[in-house]
Amino acid sequence: GPWDIIFGGGHGANVTKSAHHLDMPVPLQQTYIFPTGVSAIGVTATLKGITPRSIIMALTTDHVFTLPKDLLNPRRPYPQVGAVAAGAKKKSSVPAQFAPTKEEALPPYVALLPVKPTDILTHSHSTSLIEGIISSPSALESTSLVFGYGLDVFFTPVQSAKAYDVLSPGFNYVFLYLSVGVVLVSWAITSVVASKRALQDRWK
């Protein structure tokens, strides 16, 4: 148990393992094409590490770009075309134990990584000669603070999985308060009725 791990157990000598007896590592790789040059690269960081990470890149086109980590996953399945779509067996280069599951929903492999305008953090502003990118956690798990430095400097909060821990500005607080009030009133009424019914049953 935990006590034996911390203070040592009385079951004899410690058990040791050699790295030579472990399973061989399985390298996975995929090749991607990026349409522009990259002058600096970084990665988002959050307080608990729950939020999926994104790759932050400073491009030679004077923009800062964010790329979801899943797009660089070497386990992305290859699209089924031709005879494979007709029902023939497809020999996958990914071992079965590393094959993506249905719950992961990894996008099919495409060699060219797209540069979407919605993923450009600088929008229409230009940032020249960014030499490094630093990221730091914030008080919100969904938000990472990204700072790029060089000839120009750039700072912005990045939400890789949207603001899942923040209520939207249009959230209906009145309905929430009314719902909680109705639940509390219902609980109070049912408690009184149940206690009276239990008292009446005792007098029978």
Rosetta silent file (secondary structure, phi, psi, omega in degrees, C-alpha in Angstrom):
SEQUENCE: GPWDIIFGGGHGANVTKSAHHLDMPVPLQQTYIFPTGVSAIGVTATLKGITPRSIIMALTTDHVFTLPKDLLNPRRPYPQVGAVAAGAKKKSSVPAQFAPTKEEALPPYVALLPVKPTDILTHSHSTSLIEGIISSPSALESTSLVFGYGLDVFFTPVQSAKAYDVLSPGFNYVFLYLSVGVVLVSWAITSVVASKRALQDRWK
SCORE:     score description
SCORE:     0.000 S_00000001
   1 L     0.000 -174.311  178.825    0.000    0.000    0.000 S_00000001
   2 H   -59.066  -34.488 -179.915    0.975    3.705    0.152 S_00000001
   3 H   -62.912  -41.937  179.060    2.530    3.163    3.617 S_00000001
   4 H   -67.707  -33.461  179.808    4.913    0.531    2.236 S_00000001
   5 H   -67.439  -40.489 -176.473    5.841    2.761   -0.691 S_00000001
   6 H   -77.048  -48.378 -172.324    6.757    5.697    1.561 S_00000001
   7 H  -105.336   -2.041  179.047    8.394    3.902    4.488 S_00000001
   8 L    87.074  134.143 -179.266    9.316    0.596    2.869 S_00000001
   9 L   -92.385  165.198  179.926    7.602   -2.720    3.334 S_00000001
  10 L  -100.768   37.000 -176.664    8.793   -5.699    5.254 S_00000001
  11 L  -105.560   30.224  178.233    8.399   -8.159    2.399 S_00000001
  12 L   100.732 -162.015 -176.550   12.060   -8.656    1.607 S_00000001
  13 L   -72.897  158.163  178.249   14.363   -6.817   -0.753 S_00000001
  14 L   -67.489  144.903  179.958   13.159   -4.177   -3.199 S_00000001
  15 L   -89.375  127.810  179.763   12.129   -5.398   -6.620 S_00000001
  16 L  -114.931  152.495  177.806   14.137   -3.915   -9.492 S_00000001
  17 L  -128.614  148.496  178.978   13.466   -3.940  -13.211 S_00000001
  18 L  -103.429  144.500  178.186   15.804   -3.481  -16.124 S_00000001
  19 H   -66.516  -19.608  179.197   15.054   -1.324  -19.134 S_00000001
  20 H   -71.362  -18.225 -178.992   16.250   -4.210  -21.317 S_00000001
  21 H   -95.961   -1.479  178.978   13.179   -6.207  -20.266 S_00000001
  22 L   -82.731  161.954  177.965   10.667   -3.522  -21.253 S_00000001
  23 L   -66.569  146.640  178.398    8.752   -3.494  -24.523 S_00000001
  24 L   -68.034  137.191  177.121   10.457   -1.804  -27.423 S_00000001
  25 L   -66.075  147.634 -178.268    9.147    1.698  -28.135 S_00000001
  26 L  -109.237  107.693  178.957    7.073    2.077  -31.280 S_00000001
  27 L   -77.071  137.014  176.576    7.943    5.238  -33.278 S_00000001
  28 L  -123.516  139.120  179.841    5.091    6.853  -35.197 S_00000001
  29 L  -149.696  151.349  171.825    5.531    9.565  -37.778 S_00000001
  30 L  -143.812  147.886 -178.150    3.658   11.472  -40.450 S_00000001
  31 L  -103.045  135.185 -178.784    4.941   14.135  -42.802 S_00000001
  32 L  -126.786  154.511  178.076    3.180   17.468  -43.150 S_00000001
  33 E  -116.154  125.998  176.913    3.566   20.438  -45.462 S_00000001
  34 L  -109.976  131.468 -169.634    3.181   23.964  -44.104 S_00000001
  35 L   -73.848  -13.327 -178.604    2.602   26.689  -46.712 S_00000001
  36 L  -129.696  168.923  175.654    4.665   29.421  -45.016 S_00000001
  37 L   -79.381  156.748 -178.624    7.912   29.766  -43.104 S_00000001
  38 E  -123.179  124.513 -179.493    8.017   29.658  -39.297 S_00000001
  39 E   -98.413  -22.339  178.467   10.350   31.964  -37.328 S_00000001
  40 E  -155.642  153.517 -177.611    9.333   30.906  -33.795 S_00000001
  41 E  -143.224  145.729  178.190    7.227   28.207  -32.218 S_00000001
  42 E  -151.850 -177.063 -178.538    5.639   27.637  -28.815 S_00000001
  43 E  -141.880  145.321  179.750    2.846   25.723  -27.109 S_00000001
  44 L   -69.521  154.600  179.188   -0.024   26.786  -24.877 S_00000001
  45 L  -138.235  136.015  178.106    0.088   26.032  -21.153 S_00000001
  46 L  -123.331  168.494 -171.975   -2.765   25.813  -18.637 S_00000001
  47 L   -66.392  -44.791 -176.837   -2.878   25.538  -14.854 S_00000001
  48 L  -102.831  -11.401 -178.408   -4.079   21.916  -14.593 S_00000001
  49 L    74.406   20.733 -179.437   -3.118   20.657  -18.049 S_00000001
  50 L   -84.161  -39.015 -177.132   -6.698   19.560  -18.789 S_00000001
  51 L   -69.442  134.662  176.644   -7.299   21.759  -21.829 S_00000001
  52 L   -57.896  140.013 -176.911   -5.958   20.350  -25.119 S_00000001
  53 L   -83.066  157.697  175.711   -2.813   22.157  -26.156 S_00000001
  54 E  -127.757  150.975  176.914   -2.284   24.175  -29.304 S_00000001
  55 E   -91.294  129.162  178.559    0.888   24.987  -31.212 S_00000001
  56 E  -106.294  125.798 -177.751    1.637   28.711  -31.518 S_00000001
  57 E  -128.325  135.886  170.848    3.753   29.706  -34.513 S_00000001
  58 E   -92.931  120.690 -174.113    5.167   33.026  -35.657 S_00000001
  59 E   -93.981  157.669  176.311    5.028   33.035  -39.445 S_00000001
  60 L   -73.314   -6.560  174.374    7.300   34.746  -41.926 S_00000001
  61 L   -86.855   13.655  178.629    4.171   36.477  -43.252 S_00000001
  62 L    66.137   40.857  175.572    4.253   38.648  -40.077 S_00000001
  63 L  -134.938  158.150  173.885    1.400   36.833  -38.367 S_00000001
  64 E  -110.290  127.629 -168.749    1.001   34.665  -35.262 S_00000001
  65 E  -124.602  142.318  176.537   -0.881   31.459  -35.937 S_00000001
  66 E  -113.100  136.173 -177.225   -2.403   28.793  -33.688 S_00000001
  67 E  -127.868  124.337  177.884   -2.612   25.151  -34.750 S_00000001
  68 E   -60.507  142.600 -177.185   -4.555   22.472  -32.824 S_00000001
  69 H   -64.568  -29.702 -178.812   -2.340   19.697  -31.527 S_00000001
  70 H   -62.907  -26.895  179.510   -4.611   17.015  -33.023 S_00000001
  71 H   -70.880  -16.693  177.675   -3.630   18.111  -36.525 S_00000001
  72 H  -106.155   13.807  179.821   -0.042   17.030  -35.768 S_00000001
  73 L   -74.520  120.683 -179.204   -1.027   13.703  -34.240 S_00000001
  74 L   -70.176   -2.565  178.627    0.889   10.914  -36.060 S_00000001
  75 L   -95.565    9.001  178.081   -2.046    8.587  -35.359 S_00000001
  76 L   -60.841  130.559 -176.523   -4.353   10.424  -37.755 S_00000001
  77 L   -72.391  146.746  176.146   -6.036    7.777  -39.932 S_00000001
  78 L   -78.613  138.783 -179.025   -5.356    7.697  -43.646 S_00000001
  79 L   -63.941  143.749  179.292   -8.453    8.349  -45.798 S_00000001
  80 L   -90.676  119.025 -177.974  -10.022    5.295  -47.392 S_00000001
  81 L  -133.883  162.081  173.518  -10.169    5.627  -51.163 S_00000001
  82 L    63.461 -126.567 -175.756  -10.531    3.371  -54.165 S_00000001
  83 L   -67.127  -26.157 -179.798  -10.626   -0.330  -53.431 S_00000001
  84 L   -66.560  -40.408  178.545  -10.538    0.263  -49.704 S_00000001
  85 L   -66.133  -26.118  179.820  -13.832    2.112  -49.861 S_00000001
  86 L   -80.462   -6.696  175.868  -15.305   -0.797  -51.812 S_00000001
  87 L   121.613   -0.487  179.067  -14.569   -3.190  -48.965 S_00000001
  88 L   -74.301  157.273 -179.183  -10.987   -4.363  -49.461 S_00000001
  89 L   -75.358  140.212 -179.649   -8.697   -4.643  -46.455 S_00000001
  90 L  -110.953  126.852  177.687   -6.465   -1.681  -45.798 S_00000001
  91 L   -86.906  110.026 -177.051   -3.015   -2.185  -44.334 S_00000001
  92 L   -88.265  144.493  177.371   -2.524    0.607  -41.834 S_00000001
  93 L   -82.086   -8.127  179.048    0.924    1.872  -40.865 S_00000001
  94 L   -94.259  126.255  178.119   -0.333    2.521  -37.316 S_00000001
  95 L   -58.523  154.907 -174.875   -0.160   -0.504  -34.980 S_00000001
  96 H   -60.319  -36.810 -177.460   -3.483   -1.767  -33.705 S_00000001
  97 H   -70.866  -15.654  178.453   -2.774   -0.746  -30.108 S_00000001
  98 H  -109.084    5.027 -179.212   -2.238    2.860  -31.226 S_00000001
  99 L   -65.482  140.011 -179.870   -5.121    3.057  -33.699 S_00000001
 100 L   -66.946  144.093  177.953   -7.497    5.955  -32.968 S_00000001
 101 L   -91.577  170.564  179.643  -10.815    5.091  -31.372 S_00000001
 102 L   -66.750  -29.011 -178.831  -14.233    6.407  -32.334 S_00000001
 103 L   -71.730  -26.800 -178.510  -14.301    8.617  -29.242 S_00000001
 104 L   -72.812  -37.771  178.686  -11.135   10.453  -30.283 S_00000001
 105 L    55.250   50.408  176.219  -12.520   11.570  -33.638 S_00000001
 106 L   -71.761  139.479  179.058   -9.127   12.386  -35.129 S_00000001
 107 L   -68.172  148.968  177.032   -9.364   14.085  -38.537 S_00000001
 108 L   -60.193  153.914 -176.865   -8.189   12.032  -41.543 S_00000001
 109 L   -70.154  129.790  172.879   -4.609   12.558  -42.621 S_00000001
 110 L  -134.848  128.442 -174.127   -3.981   15.396  -45.070 S_00000001
 111 L   -65.010  -38.780 -176.284   -0.408   16.337  -45.913 S_00000001
 112 E   -86.429  121.676  176.837   -1.064   20.076  -46.307 S_00000001
 113 L   -82.813  125.162 -176.847   -1.785   21.893  -43.042 S_00000001
 114 L   -78.201  147.621  173.278   -4.347   24.637  -43.663 S_00000001
 115 L  -109.077   94.048 -177.463   -3.819   28.225  -42.551 S_00000001
 116 L   -83.342  138.653  177.767   -7.324   29.353  -41.657 S_00000001
 117 H   -59.761  -29.392 -179.865   -7.934   33.094  -41.193 S_00000001
 118 H   -72.809  -14.355  179.527   -9.866   32.313  -37.998 S_00000001
 119 H   -97.572    3.509  177.637   -6.719   30.709  -36.499 S_00000001
 120 E   -87.500  113.556 -174.472   -4.547   33.804  -37.014 S_00000001
 121 L   -71.121  -29.316 -178.024   -4.194   35.415  -33.588 S_00000001
 122 L   -83.164   -6.919  179.717   -2.938   38.751  -34.902 S_00000001
 123 L    56.576 -121.987 -177.338   -5.954   39.133  -37.246 S_00000001
 124 L   -91.109   -2.363  179.832   -5.194   42.007  -39.631 S_00000001
 125 L   -84.862  149.833  179.377   -2.221   43.324  -37.629 S_00000001
 126 L  -107.612  139.912  176.756    1.331   42.472  -38.624 S_00000001
 127 L  -125.854  114.345 -172.311    4.075   41.419  -36.194 S_00000001
 128 L   -93.620  140.203  170.512    7.554   41.494  -37.679 S_00000001
 129 L    51.781   54.010  174.316   10.527   39.282  -36.784 S_00000001
 130 E   -73.159  123.621 -175.063    9.077   37.420  -33.803 S_00000001
 131 E   -99.790  -21.945 -178.002   12.029   35.538  -32.258 S_00000001
 132 E  -158.179  155.563 -179.911   10.361   33.645  -29.411 S_00000001
 133 E  -130.918  128.940  178.969    6.983   32.717  -27.955 S_00000001
 134 E  -120.929  137.920  176.476    6.253   32.264  -24.244 S_00000001
 135 E  -124.768  148.952 -177.641    3.015   30.937  -22.791 S_00000001
 136 E  -142.149  145.694  177.455    1.812   31.027  -19.205 S_00000001
 137 E   -68.395  157.284  173.916   -1.268   29.642  -17.410 S_00000001
 138 L  -117.283 -178.106  179.317   -4.055   31.945  -16.268 S_00000001
 139 L   -68.443  -21.436  178.347   -6.608   31.665  -13.483 S_00000001
 140 L   -97.973  133.747 -178.491   -8.987   30.011  -15.964 S_00000001
 141 L   -65.836  -26.986 -177.170   -8.190   26.476  -17.106 S_00000001
 142 L   -80.359  -10.949 -169.276   -9.510   27.222  -20.605 S_00000001
 143 L  -118.929  133.238  174.426   -7.227   30.219  -21.159 S_00000001
 144 E  -120.007  139.170 -179.472   -3.493   30.419  -21.815 S_00000001
 145 E   -95.648  122.100 -174.394   -1.578   33.702  -21.971 S_00000001
 146 E  -115.430  131.648  179.598    0.715   33.903  -25.010 S_00000001
 147 E  -129.844  124.965  176.532    3.481   36.474  -25.456 S_00000001
 148 E  -111.395  137.202 -176.374    5.617   36.841  -28.575 S_00000001
 149 E  -132.239  153.141 -179.289    8.773   38.962  -28.593 S_00000001
 150 E   165.112 -137.421  173.380   11.216   40.170  -31.205 S_00000001
 151 L   -62.420  -41.565  171.096   11.272   43.336  -33.288 S_00000001
 152 L  -109.766  159.928  175.448    7.564   43.571  -32.426 S_00000001
 153 L  -119.559  150.307 -176.817    5.849   42.246  -29.327 S_00000001
 154 E  -147.346  134.567  179.782    2.465   40.571  -29.186 S_00000001
 155 E  -137.166  135.025  179.027    0.304   39.416  -26.272 S_00000001
 156 E  -160.655  148.670  169.883   -3.068   37.687  -26.331 S_00000001
 157 E   -81.415  140.494 -178.517   -5.110   35.126  -24.370 S_00000001
 158 E  -121.148  131.056  177.683   -5.647   31.848  -26.256 S_00000001
 159 L  -117.653   99.474 -175.553   -8.549   29.457  -25.651 S_00000001
 160 L   -67.577  -33.468 -178.323   -7.778   26.143  -27.354 S_00000001
 161 L  -118.188   33.372 -177.453  -11.117   24.558  -26.412 S_00000001
 162 L    64.520  179.871 -178.001  -13.206   27.713  -26.259 S_00000001
 163 L   -89.828   72.141 -176.263  -14.301   29.261  -22.949 S_00000001
 164 L   -75.637  -15.429  179.401  -15.876   26.132  -21.502 S_00000001
 165 L  -107.534   19.274  178.767  -15.407   27.343  -17.911 S_00000001
 166 L  -129.910  132.582  177.480  -16.900   30.799  -18.444 S_00000001
 167 L   -73.353  143.062 -179.728  -20.593   31.628  -18.725 S_00000001
 168 L   -70.484  154.561  179.561  -21.581   33.494  -21.872 S_00000001
 169 L   -60.576  -27.243 -179.772  -22.649   37.154  -21.593 S_00000001
 170 L   -90.511   15.920 -179.114  -26.176   36.192  -22.672 S_00000001
 171 L   -64.733  137.616 -176.498  -26.615   33.591  -19.935 S_00000001
 172 L   -85.582   89.703  179.778  -30.088   33.746  -18.369 S_00000001
 173 H   -69.554  -34.235 -179.009  -29.286   34.334  -14.696 S_00000001
 174 H   -61.414  -43.749  178.957  -32.932   35.122  -13.874 S_00000001
 175 H   -64.578  -36.576  178.243  -34.032   31.690  -15.074 S_00000001
 176 H   -64.287  -46.489  179.609  -31.230   30.081  -13.047 S_00000001
 177 H   -63.725  -41.105  178.742  -32.255   31.877   -9.861 S_00000001
 178 H   -64.072  -39.760  179.813  -35.920   31.038  -10.436 S_00000001
 179 H   -64.145  -44.158  178.458  -35.077   27.379  -11.020 S_00000001
 180 H   -64.678  -40.630  178.208  -33.054   27.183   -7.816 S_00000001
 181 H   -62.549  -42.552  179.447  -35.829   28.975   -5.906 S_00000001
 182 H   -63.880  -39.335  178.910  -38.478   26.570   -7.224 S_00000001
 183 H   -64.973  -43.055  179.800  -36.340   23.586   -6.241 S_00000001
 184 H   -65.483  -43.038  178.682  -35.813   24.924   -2.715 S_00000001
 185 H   -64.125  -42.269  178.451  -39.509   25.727   -2.234 S_00000001
 186 H   -62.836  -40.843  178.273  -40.511   22.297   -3.551 S_00000001
 187 H   -63.918  -41.179  179.342  -38.037   20.632   -1.220 S_00000001
 188 H   -64.683  -43.873 -178.600  -39.382   22.579    1.787 S_00000001
 189 H   -65.108  -46.867 -178.810  -43.026   21.766    0.947 S_00000001
 190 H   -65.129  -33.065  177.453  -42.382   18.084    0.347 S_00000001
 191 H   -65.934  -42.418  179.248  -40.387   17.857    3.603 S_00000001
 192 H   -65.871  -45.165 -179.373  -43.283   19.360    5.609 S_00000001
 193 H   -63.539  -41.397 -179.669  -45.868   17.144    3.910 S_00000001
 194 H   -65.593  -40.334  178.973  -43.744   14.036    4.443 S_00000001
 195 H   -66.886  -39.527  177.427  -43.211   14.813    8.133 S_00000001
 196 H   -65.552  -39.985  179.502  -46.960   15.396    8.674 S_00000001
 197 H   -67.686  -37.473  177.769  -47.817   12.181    6.863 S_00000001
 198 H   -66.253  -37.257  177.826  -45.295   10.252    8.923 S_00000001
 199 H   -66.161  -41.079  178.856  -46.797   11.732   12.141 S_00000001
 200 H   -65.014  -37.617  179.241  -50.322   10.779   11.038 S_00000001
 201 H   -66.271  -30.308  177.986  -49.188    7.237   10.265 S_00000001
 202 H   -70.665  -30.262 -178.565  -47.826    6.895   13.804 S_00000001
 203 H   -83.307   -8.412  179.194  -51.207    7.861   15.322 S_00000001
 204 L   -77.360    0.000    0.000  -53.077    5.254   13.315 S_00000001
